[in-house]
Amino acid sequence: MPYSAKRYQTENGEVPYTDWMKKLRRKDQTAALKVDSRIARAMSGNFGDHKFERDGVWELRVDYGPGYRVYYSIEDGEIILLLIGGNKKTQTVDLDKAVSYLQDF
């Protein structure tokens, strides 16, 4: 089942996922391409290495570098709502932010 992707936006117009990807592209273009590839596969229905975390938030794991993570939610069974990204070291803080963003959404 194909999905479409949407990025969460705060009330003041910030888009946390996009901000994270911009930083990642500047730091490591290969990592950013791997994350983009994982999102594209998820949009086609192949979520691969992922798991439910809590409160409606899922974690998509990218097996590269420090263990990149993308936090998302499935909305209306057809939209992947991209909340935020991070890595294994920032996992706890990123998950808390993702839950907060989803509650705000």
FIKOLZA-1660 file (N, C-alpha, C; in steps of 0.1 Angstrom, whole numbers, plus 5000, padded with zeros to 4 digits):
% residues 105
   i   px   py   pz ch aa at
   1 5008 4988 5000  A  M  N
   1 5000 5000 5000  A  M CA
   1 5009 5012 5000  A  M  C
   2 5007 5021 4990  A  P  N
   2 5016 5033 4990  A  P CA
   2 5011 5044 5000  A  P  C
   3 5020 5051 5006  A  Y  N
   3 5018 5061 5015  A  Y CA
   3 5023 5074 5010  A  Y  C
   4 5018 5085 5015  A  S  N
   4 5024 5098 5012  A  S CA
   4 5031 5103 5025  A  S  C
   5 5041 5112 5023  A  A  N
   5 5048 5117 5035  A  A CA
   5 5044 5131 5037  A  A  C
   6 5043 5135 5050  A  K  N
   6 5040 5148 5054  A  K CA
   6 5049 5151 5066  A  K  C
   7 5054 5164 5067  A  R  N
   7 5063 5168 5078  A  R CA
   7 5055 5176 5088  A  R  C
   8 5057 5172 5100  A  Y  N
   8 5051 5180 5111  A  Y CA
   8 5056 5194 5111  A  Y  C
   9 5047 5204 5113  A  Q  N
   9 5051 5218 5114  A  Q CA
   9 5046 5224 5127  A  Q  C
  10 5055 5231 5135  A  T  N
  10 5050 5237 5147  A  T CA
  10 5042 5249 5144  A  T  C
  11 5036 5255 5154  A  E  N
  11 5027 5267 5152  A  E CA
  11 5035 5279 5147  A  E  C
  12 5048 5279 5151  A  N  N
  12 5056 5291 5146  A  N CA
  12 5063 5288 5133  A  N  C
  13 5059 5277 5126  A  G  N
  13 5064 5274 5113  A  G CA
  13 5076 5266 5112  A  G  C
  14 5082 5261 5123  A  E  N
  14 5094 5253 5123  A  E CA
  14 5090 5239 5118  A  E  C
  15 5099 5232 5111  A  V  N
  15 5096 5218 5106  A  V CA
  15 5108 5210 5112  A  V  C
  16 5107 5204 5123  A  P  N
  16 5118 5197 5130  A  P CA
  16 5125 5187 5121  A  P  C
  17 5117 5179 5114  A  Y  N
  17 5123 5168 5105  A  Y CA
  17 5132 5175 5094  A  Y  C
  18 5127 5185 5088  A  T  N
  18 5134 5192 5077  A  T CA
  18 5147 5198 5083  A  T  C
  19 5146 5204 5094  A  D  N
  19 5157 5211 5101  A  D CA
  19 5168 5200 5103  A  D  C
  20 5164 5189 5108  A  W  N
  20 5174 5178 5111  A  W CA
  20 5180 5173 5098  A  W  C
  21 5172 5171 5088  A  M  N
  21 5178 5166 5075  A  M CA
  21 5187 5176 5069  A  M  C
  22 5185 5189 5070  A  K  N
  22 5194 5199 5065  A  K CA
  22 5207 5198 5072  A  K  C
  23 5207 5197 5085  A  K  N
  23 5220 5195 5093  A  K CA
  23 5227 5182 5089  A  K  C
  24 5219 5171 5087  A  L  N
  24 5225 5159 5083  A  L CA
  24 5232 5160 5069  A  L  C
  25 5225 5166 5060  A  R  N
  25 5230 5168 5046  A  R CA
  25 5244 5175 5046  A  R  C
  26 5245 5185 5055  A  R  N
  26 5257 5193 5056  A  R CA
  26 5268 5184 5062  A  R  C
  27 5264 5176 5072  A  K  N
  27 5274 5168 5079  A  K CA
  27 5278 5155 5072  A  K  C
  28 5269 5148 5066  A  D  N
  28 5271 5135 5060  A  D CA
  28 5261 5133 5049  A  D  C
  29 5265 5136 5036  A  Q  N
  29 5255 5134 5025  A  Q CA
  29 5251 5120 5023  A  Q  C
  30 5261 5110 5025  A  T  N
  30 5257 5096 5024  A  T CA
  30 5247 5092 5034  A  T  C
  31 5248 5096 5046  A  A  N
  31 5238 5093 5056  A  A CA
  31 5224 5099 5052  A  A  C
  32 5224 5111 5047  A  A  N
  32 5211 5118 5043  A  A CA
  32 5205 5110 5032  A  A  C
  33 5213 5105 5022  A  L  N
  33 5208 5097 5011  A  L CA
  33 5202 5084 5016  A  L  C
  34 5208 5078 5026  A  K  N
  34 5203 5065 5032  A  K CA
  34 5190 5068 5039  A  K  C
  35 5189 5079 5046  A  V  N
  35 5176 5082 5053  A  V CA
  35 5165 5084 5042  A  V  C
  36 5169 5092 5032  A  D  N
  36 5159 5095 5021  A  D CA
  36 5154 5081 5015  A  D  C
  37 5164 5072 5013  A  S  N
  37 5160 5059 5007  A  S CA
  37 5151 5051 5016  A  S  C
  38 5153 5052 5029  A  R  N
  38 5145 5045 5038  A  R CA
  38 5131 5050 5038  A  R  C
  39 5130 5064 5037  A  I  N
  39 5117 5070 5037  A  I CA
  39 5109 5066 5024  A  I  C
  40 5116 5066 5013  A  A  N
  40 5110 5062 5000  A  A CA
  40 5105 5048 5001  A  A  C
  41 5113 5039 5007  A  R  N
  41 5108 5025 5008  A  R CA
  41 5096 5024 5017  A  R  C
  42 5096 5031 5028  A  A  N
  42 5085 5032 5037  A  A CA
  42 5072 5037 5030  A  A  C
  43 5074 5047 5021  A  M  N
  43 5063 5052 5014  A  M CA
  43 5057 5042 5005  A  M  C
  44 5065 5032 5000  A  S  N
  44 5060 5021 4992  A  S CA
  44 5054 5010 5000  A  S  C
  45 5054 5011 5013  A  G  N
  45 5049 5001 5022  A  G CA
  45 5059 4992 5028  A  G  C
  46 5072 4993 5024  A  N  N
  46 5082 4985 5030  A  N CA
  46 5089 4992 5041  A  N  C
  47 5085 4990 5053  A  F  N
  47 5090 4998 5065  A  F CA
  47 5103 4992 5070  A  F  C
  48 5106 4980 5067  A  G  N
  48 5119 4974 5071  A  G CA
  48 5121 4974 5086  A  G  C
  49 5132 4978 5090  A  D  N
  49 5136 4978 5105  A  D CA
  49 5129 4990 5112  A  D  C
  50 5118 4987 5118  A  H  N
  50 5110 4997 5125  A  H CA
  50 5103 4991 5137  A  H  C
  51 5099 4999 5146  A  K  N
  51 5092 4994 5158  A  K CA
  51 5083 5005 5164  A  K  C
  52 5072 5000 5170  A  F  N
  52 5064 5010 5177  A  F CA
  52 5071 5013 5190  A  F  C
  53 5071 5026 5193  A  E  N
  53 5077 5031 5205  A  E CA
  53 5067 5033 5216  A  E  C
  54 5059 5044 5214  A  R  N
  54 5048 5047 5224  A  R CA
  54 5040 5059 5219  A  R  C
  55 5028 5060 5224  A  D  N
  55 5019 5071 5222  A  D CA
  55 5017 5074 5207  A  D  C
  56 5016 5064 5199  A  G  N
  56 5014 5066 5185  A  G CA
  56 5026 5069 5176  A  G  C
  57 5038 5069 5183  A  V  N
  57 5051 5072 5176  A  V CA
  57 5058 5059 5173  A  V  C
  58 5063 5058 5160  A  W  N
  58 5071 5047 5155  A  W CA
  58 5085 5052 5153  A  W  C
  59 5094 5042 5153  A  E  N
  59 5108 5045 5151  A  E CA
  59 5113 5037 5138  A  E  C
  60 5118 5044 5128  A  L  N
  60 5124 5038 5117  A  L CA
  60 5139 5038 5118  A  L  C
  61 5145 5027 5118  A  R  N
  61 5160 5026 5121  A  R CA
  61 5167 5025 5108  A  R  C
  62 5178 5033 5107  A  V  N
  62 5187 5034 5095  A  V CA
  62 5200 5028 5100  A  V  C
  63 5204 5017 5095  A  D  N
  63 5216 5010 5099  A  D CA
  63 5228 5016 5092  A  D  C
  64 5233 5028 5097  A  Y  N
  64 5244 5035 5091  A  Y CA
  64 5249 5044 5101  A  Y  C
  65 5262 5046 5101  A  G  N
  65 5268 5056 5110  A  G CA
  65 5265 5053 5125  A  G  C
  66 5261 5064 5132  A  P  N
  66 5257 5062 5146  A  P CA
  66 5244 5056 5149  A  P  C
  67 5237 5051 5139  A  G  N
  67 5224 5045 5141  A  G CA
  67 5213 5055 5140  A  G  C
  68 5211 5060 5128  A  Y  N
  68 5201 5071 5126  A  Y CA
  68 5187 5066 5128  A  Y  C
  69 5179 5075 5133  A  R  N
  69 5165 5071 5136  A  R CA
  69 5156 5082 5130  A  R  C
  70 5144 5078 5125  A  V  N
  70 5134 5087 5121  A  V CA
  70 5121 5084 5129  A  V  C
  71 5115 5093 5135  A  Y  N
  71 5103 5091 5143  A  Y CA
  71 5091 5096 5135  A  Y  C
  72 5081 5088 5134  A  Y  N
  72 5070 5091 5126  A  Y CA
  72 5057 5085 5132  A  Y  C
  73 5046 5089 5126  A  S  N
  73 5033 5084 5129  A  S CA
  73 5025 5081 5116  A  S  C
  74 5016 5071 5116  A  I  N
  74 5008 5069 5105  A  I CA
  74 4994 5075 5108  A  I  C
  75 4990 5084 5099  A  E  N
  75 4978 5092 5100  A  E CA
  75 4968 5087 5090  A  E  C
  76 4956 5084 5094  A  D  N
  76 4945 5080 5085  A  D CA
  76 4949 5068 5076  A  D  C
  77 4958 5060 5080  A  G  N
  77 4962 5048 5073  A  G CA
  77 4969 5050 5060  A  G  C
  78 4972 5063 5057  A  E  N
  78 4978 5065 5044  A  E CA
  78 4989 5076 5044  A  E  C
  79 4991 5083 5055  A  I  N
  79 5001 5094 5055  A  I CA
  79 5011 5091 5066  A  I  C
  80 5024 5091 5062  A  I  N
  80 5035 5090 5071  A  I CA
  80 5038 5104 5076  A  I  C
  81 5035 5107 5088  A  L  N
  81 5038 5120 5094  A  L CA
  81 5052 5120 5100  A  L  C
  82 5062 5126 5093  A  L  N
  82 5076 5126 5098  A  L CA
  82 5077 5137 5109  A  L  C
  83 5081 5132 5121  A  L  N
  83 5081 5141 5132  A  L CA
  83 5095 5147 5135  A  L  C
  84 5105 5138 5136  A  I  N
  84 5119 5143 5139  A  I CA
  84 5129 5131 5136  A  I  C
  85 5141 5135 5135  A  G  N
  85 5151 5125 5133  A  G CA
  85 5162 5126 5143  A  G  C
  86 5171 5117 5144  A  G  N
  86 5182 5117 5153  A  G CA
  86 5191 5105 5152  A  G  C
  87 5198 5102 5163  A  N  N
  87 5206 5089 5162  A  N CA
  87 5205 5082 5176  A  N  C
  88 5212 5071 5177  A  K  N
  88 5211 5063 5189  A  K CA
  88 5214 5071 5202  A  K  C
  89 5224 5080 5201  A  K  N
  89 5228 5087 5213  A  K CA
  89 5217 5097 5218  A  K  C
  90 5209 5102 5208  A  T  N
  90 5199 5112 5212  A  T CA
  90 5185 5106 5212  A  T  C
  91 5184 5093 5212  A  Q  N
  91 5172 5086 5211  A  Q CA
  91 5161 5089 5221  A  Q  C
  92 5164 5090 5234  A  T  N
  92 5155 5093 5244  A  T CA
  92 5149 5107 5243  A  T  C
  93 5157 5117 5241  A  V  N
  93 5153 5131 5239  A  V CA
  93 5144 5132 5226  A  V  C
  94 5149 5126 5215  A  D  N
  94 5142 5126 5203  A  D CA
  94 5128 5120 5204  A  D  C
  95 5127 5109 5210  A  L  N
  95 5114 5102 5212  A  L CA
  95 5105 5111 5220  A  L  C
  96 5109 5117 5231  A  D  N
  96 5101 5126 5239  A  D CA
  96 5096 5138 5230  A  D  C
  97 5105 5143 5222  A  K  N
  97 5101 5154 5213  A  K CA
  97 5090 5149 5203  A  K  C
  98 5093 5137 5197  A  A  N
  98 5083 5132 5187  A  A CA
  98 5069 5130 5193  A  A  C
  99 5069 5125 5205  A  V  N
  99 5056 5123 5212  A  V CA
  99 5049 5137 5214  A  V  C
 100 5057 5146 5219  A  S  N
 100 5051 5160 5221  A  S CA
 100 5046 5166 5208  A  S  C
 101 5054 5164 5197  A  Y  N
 101 5050 5169 5184  A  Y CA
 101 5037 5163 5179  A  Y  C
 102 5036 5150 5181  A  L  N
 102 5024 5142 5177  A  L CA
 102 5012 5147 5185  A  L  C
 103 5014 5149 5198  A  Q  N
 103 5003 5154 5206  A  Q CA
 103 4998 5168 5202  A  Q  C
 104 5008 5176 5198  A  D  N
 104 5005 5189 5193  A  D CA
 104 4997 5189 5179  A  D  C
 105 5001 5179 5171  A  F  N
 105 4995 5177 5158  A  F CA
 105 4980 5175 5159  A  F  C
% end
